[in-house]
Amino acid sequence: MLAARGGWQALRRCASLPRAQRVVRLRVREALRAREPAGEVKVQGWVRSVRSQKEVLFLHINDGSSLESLQVIADPSLENRDLTFGSAVEVQGKLVKSPHKMQNMELKAETIHVVGPCDAWSFPLKMKERHPLEYVRQFPHLRCRSNTLGSLLRIRSEATAAIHSFFQDNGYVHIHTPIITSNDCEGAGELFQIESSNEARKSAEKTHFFNVPAFLTVSGQLHLEVMAGAFTHVFTFGPTFRAENSQSRRHLAEFYMVEAELSFTESLQDIMQVMEDLFKTATNTVLSRCPRDVELFHKYIAPAQKDRLEQILKNKFVTISYNEAVEILKQAPQTFTFKPEWGCDLQTEHEKYLVKHCGEVPVFVINYPYDLKPFYMRDNEDGPQHTVAAVDLLVPGIGELCGGSLREERLPFLESRLQRLGLTDAYQWYLDLRKFGSVPHGGFGMGFERYLQYILGVDNIKDVIPFPRFSHSCLL
């Protein structure tokens, strides 16, 4: 609606300008949504198709503002050898009603200027071909020009805006957490250590730029907890890094995380409700704002995903305990690669089975074994099977999408656990948070690329990122 209004306002401005200045630049999306014809407009973009007939020249140009391209009709005399698929052009002419049923407007060209020619023979993308994702993955610097990746990037942009809007509409303060840190929030040791070029040459001296070892962040959670001591609701949305030596379809070395912390909450249900509301609100926004882009994925890449997603958005997510999950897995008729046992982490095969067992709907698994989770998760003080107030959200076809917990706000409990782990000195600042105005609180994190992978039904997570930076085949 806003985009259509913007295009209409641009056309109205065009009519009020002096004759010598009556040329207004329109985005393709604005031109397609215009309500009435307009004289002297200019559209810039890239040629998606070119077809010359005896009496008319047809072009389709696209500028990335929409999946649909704008049809241009011109006199054949305007054709030249540089006017090829992939070339960058600037077209000036009149916006007129289109007789074509599939679009409202078309551009009747008066001039066509080729800004940047393109050798169509050597250009890896070919006109009117539906290139598989595996093929365009070979060209990370060019794949954004394909329809599929263009749609993905528009969806990604809208999803980012929807997530920010969700938190801002619910009173959260956005925090920019550090990318360079000395913390290992996950405690798994899968960190990228950073050093200056001088440090690399003088590694024998064992000096550090920051006087301590520094790493690329794996999570902004601990920094968010600092802010949760002054703001009751905070969130961050930024890049995180995991040094997992894996080239699987579900792992990335660099990805974006959405993380939130809520103060003054003693209920894991409160955390779970925010997770569910975030998922449903963001997804509904994406579906309403990018219908054609999402349709491309649901039609050609994951045909059954549309119906599954609609059902999930209508229904309440299921909740089971870790104990129940283990019992379900033990009674499963199938054999797992990793035998399910109490006290062991749930593997992807287990997570997918649990979702299937519960009716192919998202499943919250709560109350994990105490020794399985990081030091900051709240002790449930139960027994004989000792657990913490942790939760993972599992979704069909993916497994874990979100993870969260109540945080341990009680100083004696936290001191005792850090002492047993030998981390007291490293996390003295974290203990200070419990000494000065500590309150019950909790939070969660959601992998943004896994979220996109799920709602679009994409099999390989590397197909939902702008640049496949870290792979064996390409490093941009």
N, C-alpha and C positions, 0 to 999 in steps of 0.2 A: 504493500500500500504506500509506504513512504517513498519507495523507488519510483512508483508510478506517478506520485504527486510531484516528485522532483523532476521527472521528465516533462510533465505537463507545465510546470512552472518555467522550465527552460524554454519550452516552445512559446509560452506567453511572453517571456522576455524578448524572444526573437521578434515578435510582431511589433513591439514597442520601440525597437531600435531604428535609427536613421537608415535609409536605403543602403548606403555604402557599407554599413556595419551589420546588415541583417544576415549574419551567418553565425549559427550557434553550434557548438560541439555537443553531440549526444553520444551517450554510451549505447551500445547495442541493446541492452535491456530497456533503456528509456525509449528508444525508437520503437521497439516491439510493443511496448505498453502504451504508446501515445494514443490518445482518443481521436484526434483529428489530424488531417493532413497539415503539412507545414512547408513553407518555402525556404530555400537556402539553409540547409543544415549540413554539418560535416561529421562524418563518422570515421574513426580510425581503428584499425585492427589487423588481423591476419586472415588471409584467404584460406577458406576451408574447402571450397570447390570452385571450379571455373569451367564454364561450358559455353562455347561459341556456336551460334546458329547463323543462318544466312542474314537474318534481319535483326537479331537481338543477341546481346552478350549477357549471360547470367553469371553472377558471382554470389557466393555466400561468405560473409566475413564475420569474425567473432573476435571480441576483445576481452574475453574471460569473465564478463559480467553476468553471463547466463549460459546455460547449456545450449539454448537455441541460437542459431546464427541468423543474421539479417540478410535477406535476399536483396541483391542489387541488380537492377536491370539497366542496361546501357546500350548505346549504339555500338555496333561492331568496330567502328573506326577508333574507339577508345582502347581497343586491345593492343598490347605490345608483348614482346617475347619475355619480358620480366614479370608479366602478370601470371604467376604460377601458384600452385598449391604451396602454402607456407610462407608466401611473400607478405611483407608488411605494406599496407596501403592506407592512403587517405582519400576518402571519397566524398565529393561535395555534390549536392543536388537537392532534389525535392522529396520530401516524405509524402508518399501517396498511399491510398487504400490498396490493399493487395487482393486480387481475385482468388488467391490461394486460400483454401480453407484452414490450413495449418498455422497461418500467421495473419495478424491484423494489418500490418503495415509493411511496405517495402520502400526501398530508396531508388528513385529514378536519377541515375548519375548524370551529371553534366561534365565533371572532370574526375579522372582517376589518376592519382599520383602514387607510383611505387616508391615507397620510402626505403625499403630494404628487400632486395631480391632474394630468392631462395632457389637453389638448385634442386628441383623436385626429384631428379633421378638419384642423387646421393643422399637426400634427406631421409633418415630412417623411418619416419612415419609416412604412410601412403594414403592418398585421398580415398575416402569411402571404405577404408578397411577397418574392421574392428579388431585391433591388436590385442592379443592376450596380455594379461598383467605380467606374465613371465617374460614376454618379449620386451615390453617397454621398460622393465626393470634393468635392462642392459644399458639404458640411456638415461641415467639419473638427471643429466643436465637438460634433457629435451622432453622427458616424459610428461611434464606439466602441460604440454601442448596437446596431449591426447584428451579425448572427451572424458574418459574414466577418471584420470588424475585431476582434470579440471574440476569435475564434479566433486571429487573427494576434497579438494582444497577449499572449495566454497562451503561444503558441509563442515569441514574442520573449523573454518572461520566462524560460521554461525553457531556451532556447538561451543566454541570458546566464549563467544558473547553471551550465549544462553546460560552458561555456568556462572559467569561473572554476575549476570543479572539476577540469577537465583539467590546468590549469597547477598548481594547488595539489597535486594528487595526484602530479605529476611534479617537485615540489620547487622551483617558481618562486616568487619573491617579488613580490607585487603592488605596483607603484609608481604613485602619483598624480602624473602629469606635468602641468606647467602648461598652462593654457588660453591665458593671455596670455603672449606670448613675443616676443623680437626676432629669432628664428631663422626662416629660410625653408628648411626641410629639403629640400623638393622642388626648390628652385631655379627654379621656373617663374614666380614672380612673381604667382601667383594668390592673393593674400592679402587678407583684410579688415583694413584698418588701423583701430585703435581710438583714440579720443580722448575726453577729458571734454567735457561740455557747455560748460565755460568755454573749452576749447581751440577748439571749433567757432566760438564767437563771436569769438575773438581769433586766428584762424588767421594773420593777417598778421604776428603777432609770432613765429611759428615756434617756439613753446615746446612741450615735451612733458611730460606728466604724469610719465613715468618717465625723463625727461631724454634718452631716445632714442626713435625710432619704435617703436611696439608693435603687434603683430598678433594675431589669433586664430590658434591653432596649426593647422598643416596636418599635423603628425605629432609624436608623442612620441619618435621614434627617437633623436634626438641626446641628449635627457635620459636616455633609457634606457641609452645607451652610457656616460654618466657613472656610473650605478648598476652597470653591468656591470663596473666597475673594483673593486667591493667585494663584489658578489654574482654568483655564476657563472651564475645563471638568473633573469631578471627579465621581467615582462610588465606591460603597461598596457592598459586598456580604457576608452576615453573618447571624448568628442566631438571632432571635427576639422572644419575649415571650409575650403572652397575657393571662391574668388570667380570661378567659371566662369559666364559669362553664358549659361547654357544651360538650356532648359526641356525637354530631351529626356527620354525614358523611362528613361535610365540615369544621370542626373546629379542630385546633390543639393548644395545649398550647405552644409548641416550634416548630418553623418553620424557614425556611431561606427566607431572603428578598434580592432582587436585587434592589438597589437604585442608582439613578444618579442625578447629578445637573449640569446645563449648565448656565454659566455666559454670559452676553451680549446677552440675547435673550428677546425680547418683545412680542413674538408671541406664543400663545398656540399651534399653528400648528407645530412649531418647536419641541415642546415636544412630541406631538402626533406622528410625523414622526419618532422620535427616538424609541418610544414605538413599533410602527408597524415594523420598520426595525429590531429591536432586536428580536421580536417574530418570524418573518419570517426567519431571518438568522440563529438563534439558532435551529429552527425546521428543516430547510433544512439540517443543519449539522448533527443533530441527525438521521434523516431519511437516510442520505447517509452513515454514519459511523456505524450505528447499525441496518441494515435492517432486519436481522433475529430476533433480540430481539424485535424490534417494531412490526414485523409481528406476533409474538406470541400473543401480546396484541390485535392487530387488528383482529386476526383470532378467538381467543377463548374467549376474554373478551368483546370487543366492535367491532363486525363485520362490522358495517357501518362507523366506525370512519376514516378509511383510505381514503375513497372517500370524506368525508366531509373535511378532513384536506387538501387534495390535491386541492379542490376547493377554500378553504380559502386562501391558499398560492398564488393562481393565481390572486385573486381579491383584489381590494382596500377596506379598511375598511370603513364602513359607519359612518357619523357624524350627530348627531342630538343635539339640545339644550335640556336642562332640561325642559324648557317650552313645547317644542314639545313632549317630553317624557310623561309628565303629561297628555297632551291632548290625546295622543294615548291610554294611559291607561284608561282614563275616557270613551273613546268611545269603549273600548274593549267589545266583546260580552260575556266574562266570568266574573264571580264574584270573586274578590280577598278577601283573608282573611283580608288584610290591605287595606282599601279604599285609592286610590291614591288622594292626595290633594297637591296643591302647598305649598311648605314650609316643607313638610315631606320628610324624607329620602326614597330612593327607596329600597324596600325589595327584597329579592332574587326572589320571585314570579314575581315581576314587571320586574326585570332585564331579567329573562328568557323569559317573554312575549315580551319585546321590541326586543330582539334578533330574536325571531321567527317572529315577525311582519316585521322586516327588511330583512327577507330572510335567516335566519340562518347563518348570517355572523357576525364577530366581529363588535361591535358598540361603537363608542365614544359618550359619553353623556357629554356635556360641559355646563359651566356657571350655577353653582348651587346657590341656595339661600345663601345670605351672612350669615345669622344666623345659617345655617346648617353646616358650615365648620369651621375648626380651624383658629386661629388668624393670621397665617402667610400667608394665601392665599390672592392674590391681589384683591383689591376692583375694580370692573368694573365701579363704579360711574354711574350706570344706574338707571332707575326707570320707573314706580313706584315699580316694583318688583326688589328689590336690589339683585345683584348677585356678585359672585367672579369668577375669571378666573381659574376654576377647571375643571378637566376632569377625568372620569372613563372609563376604557375599559371593556366592557361586552363581554363575549364569550358564545357560545351555551352550554347549559347543566350545566354551572357553575355559570354564573353571573359575578360579578366583578372579574377581573384578575389583573388589574393595576389601580392605582390611582395617580394623579399628579396635578400640578397647576403651574401657575406663582406665585412667592413669592412676598410679599409686600415689595418693596425696598424703599418706600417713608417714611422717618422718621416720619413726622407728622401723617400720617395715622396709622402707627404701634403704635406710642405712644398713640394715642387716643383709639385704640381698647384694648391695654393691660391695660390701665387705667380703662376702663369700666369693664374689666374682673377681675380687682384686681391682675394682674400678673406683674406689672411694676417692682417691686423689684426682683422677681424671674428671670426675663428675661432682666435685665439690660445689661448683656453681649451681648444679642441678639440685643438690640438697638444700642450697640456700633458698630456692623457690618454695620449699616446704617449711622453712623456718619463718618466713615473713608473709603472713596473710594467705596461707595455702587454703584452697577450696577444692571440693570434689569436682573433677572435670574429666573430660574424655574427648576423643576425636577419631578421625579416620582418614584414609587416603584412597584415592581411586586413580588407577592408571588410565590416562586419557586415550592413549592409542588402543588399549584393550577395549575401552568403551566404544570407540569408533569401529573397531574390528567386529564387535558384537552386533551393534545396531545395523551395520551394513552387510553383515554376513561374509566378510572377507576372510579367506583362509590363512593368508600370510600377513602377519602384523607389519612387515616391512612395506606393504602396499598402502598403508594409511599414514605414512610419514612423508613430509615434503621432499627430503633428501635422504636416501639410504646411505648415510655417511660411513658408518662402520660396518663394512662387509668385506669379505675376501676379494670381491671383484672390483670394488670401487671405493675410493676415499676422496671425496670432494673437499 
